[in-house]
Amino acid sequence: MADPAAPPRSPRLTALVVASALFMQNVDSTVIATALPAMAESFGSDVLRLSLALTAYMLSLAVFIPASGWIADRFGPREVFRGAIVVFCAGSALSGLAPSLALLVAGRVVQGIGGALMVPVGRLVLLRMVPKSELVSAMAWLTVPALVGPIVGPPLGGLIVTHVSWRWVFFLNLPVGLLGLVLVSRLIPGGKPAGRRALDWPGLVLSGLGLTGLIFGAELSTRPIFGHGIGLAILAFGLGFCALYVRHARRAARPVLDLRLLGVPSFGVSVYAGSLFRIGVGAVPFLLPTMLQVGFGMSAAEAGLITFSASIGAIAMKPAASTLLRRYGFRMLLIWNGLLSVVTLAACALFRPDTPWWLLHGVLITGGFFRSLQFTSFNTIAFADIRQHRMADATGFYSTMQQVSLTLGVVTAAAALEGSMHAGGRSSPAPVDFATGFAIVAVVMALSVPVVARLPKDAGAVLSGKR
């Protein structure tokens, strides 16, 4: 996977350079939720209208992630990754300076374009530079932003809004982006573009409309004030265009999201099982802080200190990933670690306002460890058997499914919470409603384990080092 013409670099250093940019994006996308009330007051708007307007960021991701593989092949991964950082920072500056809601939305759209390229192309940079024997360690560091960002974001946003201004939520991205740009330019060698193949414009339009309908419809379905009819109608719109895209992809020579990649066993299993697993992971940043604040009556600061425990577990996993995979292999580890991840997620359903603090922290640290290990394993084995000339297509496809499944995690959790409240005749959520939410998303996560069992016993042996 490494480029033989590139000068030797430390895989860990390369992964940290790429991860720094991804961390900036992941923190930004979650910190906004905490800043919404202050932003709404600044613009003389209401929180609901503002949050729907900021959904433009997610819609940008849905439209542009599928094209990331073609763009990386056309202009080269390092150049596109650097350009994505510049675009993301430009959108951050525009959002921070925005004098009106319309310009704020425009800034978020620009940020979404940069973010849509940063994740898949950053992963592609790593896959092409790092030897297979060191890929597990590198991917372990690349996984940190996806798990730590959503947990760090809310308390960080609260501190910024309380003590400075909501505009600094965006301005803080600028020095981080500038540092990342310098490090990428100095430490990551450039590569030749892979070719000048034509972009699948019909596929890009169909996939964009389909994914936009799915994400926007899912977003509306979590907001009962609009009624379920609108959300379901937009979801149906998205599903219809997704069906049209599937029909198109089966006929196109090189579709923008190539469904034939699912025929590669390690990639297909990682997409299917990983999507089910990420639905559970995506629910945690929504359910946990809401339960602690609304259900248990904690302050935002107290809830932030507790949720941060999961980040400690995620970071603690990094040194252990290579050793555990070398000993047990991908298939065995994904099965048993997946079950442990389910157990620790389901254990959150047992939390009560009087649960000892040490038990809360213990469960969250342990769960963060297991979920991070599962993330790393999925993200590595997915590309074990992908040929080099298809790597850009595979990273775009994988990142698209990752974004959709994390969004569905929030929708599933919100639907479970609302359903439990309705069944109990409550207008506001009680601890039992959050328990129901955690139990349901844990069941969805558990469905990933039988899918993982379809992997061959020696899957990814060249990556894990297990004989």
Long-range contacts (C-beta under 8 A, 24 or more apart in sequence): 1-127, 1-128, 1-129, 1-130, 1-131, 1-132, 1-135, 1-383, 1-388, 1-391, 2-128, 2-129, 2-130, 2-131, 3-128, 3-129, 3-189, 3-191, 5-189, 5-191, 6-129, 6-189, 6-191, 7-189, 9-129, 9-187, 9-188, 9-189, 11-129, 11-130, 11-131, 11-134, 11-135, 11-137, 11-138, 12-137, 12-138, 12-141, 13-187, 14-125, 14-126, 14-129, 14-130, 14-138, 14-187, 14-188, 15-126, 15-130, 15-137, 15-138, 15-139, 15-140, 15-141, 15-142, 16-141, 17-180, 17-183, 17-184, 17-187, 17-188, 18-81, 18-122, 18-123, 18-125, 18-126, 18-142, 18-184, 18-188, 19-122, 19-141, 19-142, 19-144, 19-145, 20-176, 20-179, 20-180, 20-183, 21-81, 21-84, 21-85, 21-88, 21-118, 21-122, 21-177, 21-180, 21-184, 22-118, 22-119, 22-122, 22-142, 22-145, 22-146, 22-149, 23-144, 23-145, 23-148, 23-149, 23-176, 24-88, 24-173, 24-176, 24-177, 24-180, 25-88, 25-114, 25-115, 25-118, 25-119, 25-145, 25-149, 26-145, 26-146, 26-148, 26-149, 26-150, 26-153, 27-145, 27-149, 27-152, 27-153, 27-156, 28-92, 28-111, 28-153, 28-169, 28-170, 28-173, 29-57, 29-115, 29-149, 29-150, 29-153, 30-149, 30-150, 30-152, 30-153, 30-154, 30-157, 30-285, 31-153, 31-154, 31-156, 31-157, 31-160, 31-169, 32-157, 32-169, 33-153, 33-154, 33-157, 34-153, 34-154, 34-155, 34-156, 34-157, 34-158, 34-161, 34-300, 35-157, 35-160, 35-161, 35-166, 35-169, 38-161, 38-165, 38-166, 39-104, 39-166, 42-166, 43-100, 43-101, 43-104, 45-101, 48-223, 48-225, 49-101, 50-101, 52-219, 52-220, 52-223, 53-101, 53-104, 53-105, 53-108, 54-104, 54-105, 54-108, 55-215, 55-216, 55-219, 56-105, 56-108, 56-109, 56-112, 57-108, 57-109, 57-111, 57-112, 57-115, 58-112, 58-215, 58-216, 58-219, 58-403, 58-407, 59-109, 59-112, 59-212, 59-215, 59-216, 60-108, 60-109, 60-110, 60-111, 60-112, 60-113, 60-115, 60-116, 61-112, 61-115, 61-116, 61-403, 62-208, 62-211, 62-212, 62-214, 62-215, 62-400, 62-403, 62-404, 63-116, 63-204, 63-208, 63-211, 63-212, 64-112, 64-113, 64-116, 64-117, 65-116, 65-119, 65-120, 65-396, 65-399, 65-400, 65-403, 66-203, 66-204, 66-207, 66-208, 66-211, 66-256, 66-257, 66-396, 66-397, 66-400, 67-116, 67-199, 67-204, 67-256, 67-396, 68-116, 68-117, 68-120, 68-121, 68-392, 68-395, 68-396, 68-399, 69-120, 69-124, 69-256, 69-392, 69-393, 69-394, 69-395, 69-396, 69-397, 70-197, 70-199, 70-200, 70-256, 70-392, 70-396, 71-117, 71-121, 72-117, 72-120, 72-121, 72-124, 72-194, 72-392, 72-395, 72-396, 73-193, 73-194, 73-195, 73-197, 73-392, 74-193, 74-194, 74-195, 74-196, 74-197, 75-193, 76-190, 76-191, 76-192, 76-193, 77-121, 77-124, 77-125, 77-128, 77-191, 77-392, 78-125, 78-184, 78-188, 78-189, 78-190, 78-191, 79-190, 80-117, 80-121, 81-117, 81-118, 81-121, 81-122, 81-125, 81-184, 81-188, 82-181, 82-184, 82-185, 83-117, 84-114, 84-115, 84-116, 84-117, 84-118, 84-121, 84-122, 85-114, 85-118, 85-177, 85-180, 85-181, 85-184, 86-114, 86-177, 86-181, 87-111, 87-113, 87-114, 87-117, 88-114, 88-115, 88-118, 88-173, 88-177, 89-114, 89-173, 89-174, 89-177, 89-178, 90-114, 92-170, 92-171, 92-173, 92-174, 92-177, 93-170, 93-171, 93-174, 95-170, 96-167, 96-168, 96-169, 96-170, 96-171, 97-167, 107-170, 119-399, 119-402, 119-403, 120-395, 120-396, 120-398, 120-399, 121-395, 123-379, 123-395, 123-398, 123-399, 124-391, 124-392, 124-395, 125-188, 127-383, 127-391, 127-395, 128-191, 128-388, 128-391, 129-188, 129-189, 132-384, 132-462, 132-463, 133-462, 133-463, 133-465, 135-380, 135-463, 136-321, 136-322, 136-325, 136-376, 136-380, 136-463, 136-464, 137-321, 137-322, 139-321, 139-376, 139-379, 139-380, 140-317, 140-318, 140-321, 140-322, 140-372, 140-376, 141-318, 142-379, 143-314, 143-372, 143-375, 143-376, 143-379, 144-314, 144-315, 144-318, 144-372, 146-375, 147-281, 147-310, 147-311, 147-314, 147-368, 147-371, 147-372, 147-375, 148-311, 148-314, 148-315, 150-284, 150-285, 151-285, 151-307, 151-308, 151-310, 151-311, 152-308, 152-311, 153-285, 154-285, 154-289, 154-300, 154-303, 154-304, 154-307, 155-300, 155-301, 155-303, 155-304, 155-305, 155-307, 155-308, 158-300, 158-301, 158-304, 194-389, 194-392, 197-254, 198-254, 199-256, 200-252, 200-254, 200-255, 200-256, 202-248, 202-252, 203-245, 203-248, 203-249, 203-252, 203-255, 203-256, 203-257, 204-256, 206-241, 206-244, 206-245, 206-248, 207-241, 207-242, 207-245, 207-256, 207-257, 207-400, 209-237, 209-238, 209-241, 210-238, 210-239, 210-240, 210-241, 210-242, 210-243, 210-244, 210-245, 211-238, 211-242, 211-400, 211-404, 212-238, 213-237, 213-238, 213-239, 213-240, 213-241, 213-242, 214-238, 214-239, 214-242, 214-404, 214-407, 215-404, 215-407, 218-407, 218-408, 218-410, 218-411, 219-407, 219-411, 221-411, 221-414, 221-415, 222-410, 222-411, 222-414, 222-415, 222-418, 224-418, 254-393, 256-396, 257-396, 257-397, 257-400, 258-390, 258-393, 258-397, 261-386, 261-390, 261-393, 261-394, 261-397, 264-385, 264-386, 265-385, 265-454, 265-455, 265-456, 265-459, 266-381, 266-382, 266-384, 266-385, 266-455, 266-459, 266-460, 267-382, 267-383, 267-385, 267-386, 267-394, 267-398, 269-381, 269-451, 269-452, 269-454, 269-455, 270-378, 270-379, 270-381, 270-382, 270-398, 271-382, 271-397, 271-398, 271-401, 272-448, 272-451, 273-334, 273-338, 273-378, 273-448, 273-449, 273-451, 273-452, 274-378, 274-379, 274-382, 274-401, 274-402, 274-405, 274-448, 275-401, 275-402, 275-404, 275-405, 276-405, 276-444, 276-445, 276-447, 276-448, 276-451, 277-338, 277-341, 277-374, 277-378, 277-445, 277-448, 278-402, 278-405, 278-406, 278-409, 279-405, 279-406, 279-408, 279-409, 279-412, 279-441, 279-444, 279-445, 280-341, 280-342, 280-345, 280-409, 280-441, 280-442, 280-444, 280-445, 281-371, 281-375, 281-406, 281-409, 281-445, 282-405, 282-406, 282-407, 282-408, 282-409, 282-410, 282-413, 283-409, 283-410, 283-412, 283-413, 283-437, 283-438, 283-441, 284-310, 284-345, 284-348, 284-409, 285-410, 286-409, 286-410, 286-413, 286-414, 287-348, 287-413, 287-417, 287-434, 287-437, 287-438, 287-441, 288-348, 288-364, 290-429, 290-434, 291-348, 291-351, 291-429, 291-431, 291-434, 294-428, 294-429, 295-353, 295-429, 295-430, 295-431, 295-433, 295-434, 296-351, 296-352, 296-353, 296-431, 297-353, 306-357, 306-360, 306-361, 306-364, 307-364, 309-360, 309-361, 309-364, 309-365, 309-368, 310-364, 310-365, 310-367, 310-368, 310-371, 311-368, 312-365, 312-368, 313-364, 313-365, 313-366, 313-367, 313-368, 313-369, 313-370, 313-371, 313-372, 314-368, 314-369, 314-371, 314-372, 315-372, 316-365, 316-368, 316-369, 317-368, 317-369, 317-370, 317-372, 317-373, 317-376, 318-372, 320-373, 321-373, 321-376, 321-377, 322-465, 324-373, 325-377, 325-460, 325-463, 325-464, 325-465, 325-466, 326-464, 326-465, 326-466, 327-466, 328-466, 329-457, 329-458, 329-459, 329-460, 329-461, 329-464, 329-466, 330-377, 330-380, 330-381, 330-455, 330-459, 330-460, 330-463, 330-464, 331-452, 331-453, 331-455, 331-456, 331-457, 331-459, 332-457, 333-373, 333-377, 334-374, 334-377, 334-378, 334-381, 334-452, 334-455, 335-449, 335-452, 335-453, 337-370, 337-373, 337-374, 337-377, 338-374, 338-445, 338-446, 338-448, 338-449, 338-452, 339-446, 339-449, 340-370, 341-367, 341-370, 341-371, 341-374, 341-445, 342-442, 342-445, 342-446, 342-449, 344-370, 344-371, 345-371, 345-438, 345-441, 345-442, 345-445, 346-438, 346-439, 346-442, 348-438, 349-434, 349-435, 349-436, 349-437, 349-438, 349-439, 349-442, 350-435, 351-431, 351-434, 351-435, 352-431, 353-431, 380-460, 380-463, 381-455, 381-459, 381-460, 381-463, 384-459, 384-460, 384-462, 384-463, 409-441, 412-440, 412-441, 412-444, 413-437, 413-440, 413-441, 416-440, 416-441
